[in-house]
Amino acid sequence: MNCVKVSGIPSQTIGRPRMPLDDMIFSAAFKVYSTVSARRFMCGLRDSQAKGYISRVPAYNTVFKYFESDLLTPHLQLRIEESALPLQAVESAFAVDSSGFSTSRFIQCVQAKHHNPKLLEKRDWVKVHLMCGVQTNVVTTVEITDRFAGDSPEFESLVQTTGRNFTVAPACRPQGRQDVICCS
């Protein structure tokens, strides 16, 4: 799972010692694929340390803190791109899509209380923009943006990133979308 070693531990000057970045990448990916709660997942991390996959076992909350860190984003995006590579010979037609994900965090209560009381009822959310293969449904690249980001600005970078690893047939506009630029 952790094919490429990431060098070192993120720099810091004060506070609790940070976990090695390659351990946190492994732990984050393993947590997602384990499909169990964080506390139950700790047994799997201890087994991973015993087998030499990670050097230190993080606390379960540490895994979640690193999920929220921008530090992991490029490394996790690279893992997604690498996991699609075995299907290079099969896939040449791709689709672009986006979806919103609710987070466990609510919008700031102060803002809602003093400016818009309806916000107290709403959760915060993010958008994922992705390119996937039409035949195999393999995800070749992703971009995570804030909840108000449009789809069109992400289209060209998704096509270019996929084009680095795949032979991309000319992309078409999604049905009914005149704002999307065609790239080939």
N, C-alpha and C positions, 0 to 999 in steps of 0.2 A: 504494500500500500504506500509506503514511504520510499519511493524509488530514488529520489534525489535528496541528498543531505543539504539542509539549509544551515549556513554557518552561524554559529554562536547564539548568544543570548542577547535580547534587546538591551541597549544601554540604559542605565539608570544611575541616579546619584543618591536617592534616598528611598526608604521604604523597604518592603519585603523583597527578597531576591526573586528575580523573574525566572520563569521556566524556560528551558531551551526551546527555541522556535520550532525545530524539527519534531520535538516531543509534542508540542501543542498542535501542530498540523496533523500529526498522526492521531492524537486524542480527539480532535474535532471531527475528523473524518470517521473515525471508529465510533464515536458517539452517535453520529447520524445513522450509520448503518446498523447499529446495535438494536435500535427501536425499543429500548427499555429506558426506565427513568434514570436520572443521573446517579442516584445513590446505588441502584442495582448495577449500573454500568461500572462502578469502581472495581468490582471483582475482575472484570475483563481487562481493566487497565493494569491491575496488579499482575495478572497472568502475562500481559504484554511486556511488562518490565522483567519478569522472570525469564521470558524467552528472548530478551535483548532487543525488543522493538523500540523501547523507550528507555531513557536513562533514569528518569525520575517520574513518580506517579503524582500528578497534580491533584489538588482538592477538586471536588466536583464543581464548586462554584468558579474555580479558576478556568475550567474549560468554557463555561458560559461567558466569563469576562473576555476571554480571547475571541469568542464568537463575535462579540460586539466591537472588537478592535479592528481598525483599518489596516493594521499590520498584517493580518492574515489574508486579506482579500486577494492580493495578486498571487499568492501561493495557492490558494484554493481555486482561483480561476485557471491557473496553470494545470492543476490536477484534473480539472474538468476537460481542458483541451487535450491533455495526454491520454485520458481514458477513452477519448473518441478515436484515437489514432488507429486501432486495429480495424476499423471499418472504412478506412480510406479507399480501399479497392472496390467497395460495394456501393458507397453513397456518393451521388453527384447532384442531387436535387435537394434543395433546402427550403425551409420555411422559417419566417421570423415571427415571433409571438411575444407577448408580455402578459404578466399577471400580477396582481397585488397580493401581498401577504400581510396579515395582521400580526402585529408584534404583541408582546406581553406588557408593553408599556403604554400608559395612557398619555394623552396630550397634557401639557402642563396645566395643572389645576389652577394656578394663579391667572393664567391667560383666560381660561374658561370662566372662572369665577367673575372676573372683572370686565371681560370684553364680550364673551359669547357663551352664555350658560348652556347652550345645546352641545358644546364640545365636551362637557362632562360625561356624556353618554358614549362618546366615540373613542375607539382605540386608535393608536398611531399605526401606520402601515408603510411598507416599502414596495417598490416595484422591481420585478426581475424581467429583463429583456433578454431573450435567448434566440439562438439559431439552432434548429434541429433538422436532422435528416428526415426526408419524407418517407423513404422506404423503411429505414430501421428505427426511426425515432431517437437516434443518438443525439445528445446535446453536444454541440461542438464549441460553443462559447456563450458566456453570460455577462451581463452588466447589471449591477444593482444600483438603483437610483432612488431618490426620494419619491414620495407619493404623488407629487405634482408634475413629475418629468413626463415629457411627451415621448411617443414611440419613434417618431421620424428622426430625431437627432441621433439615435442609437443605431439606426439601420446600416449606415455605411461602415461604421467600425465593426459591427458584427459580421458583415460580408467580408471585409478585409481580413479580419482575424481568422475566419473559417477558410478563406482563400490561401492562407499561409500553409495549411495542412491538407486541404482537399482541393480537388478539381471541381470548381463551382460552375454549374450550368448557369446561363443567364437567369437572374432573379426577376420575378415579376411583381407587380404591385399586388398587394392583397386586394381581394374583391371589394370594390366600393371605396378604395383609399386612393385619392388623387394627390395626397400630400407626401407620399412615399416616393423617393427617388429610386429608379431602377439602376442597379449596378451589375456589371458582368465581369 
